Amino acid sequence: MINNITDRIDKLGLSEKLILVEDIWDSIARDNAELPMPEWQKSELDKRYIELENGKLKLHDWQGVHEELRNQYK
């Protein structure tokens, strides 16, 4: 069965593969609510949220982070 799926994917064009990947991610996102979150991860998120609310957490926009990484690895 897996070989059959792989063979069928290999026959797709690039745009079709990208659409398939998008559909798979959408499916994962829909099912994400059913995945249990480990307690350590919940605790860390709670801690960071409190830090954010108290102004103790410095946020960075993705564009700035992306630019910094690009400059770092030129």
KAZIMO-V935490 format. One record per pair of residues at least 6 apart in sequence whose ideal C-beta (glycine too) atoms are under 6 Angstrom apart, sorted by the first residue. I is the first residue (numbers start at 1). J is the second residue. D is the distance in Angstrom with one decimal. If there is no record, write none. Layout:
i->(I I)
j->(J J)
d->(D D)
This chain:
i->(51)
j->(57)
d->(4.0)
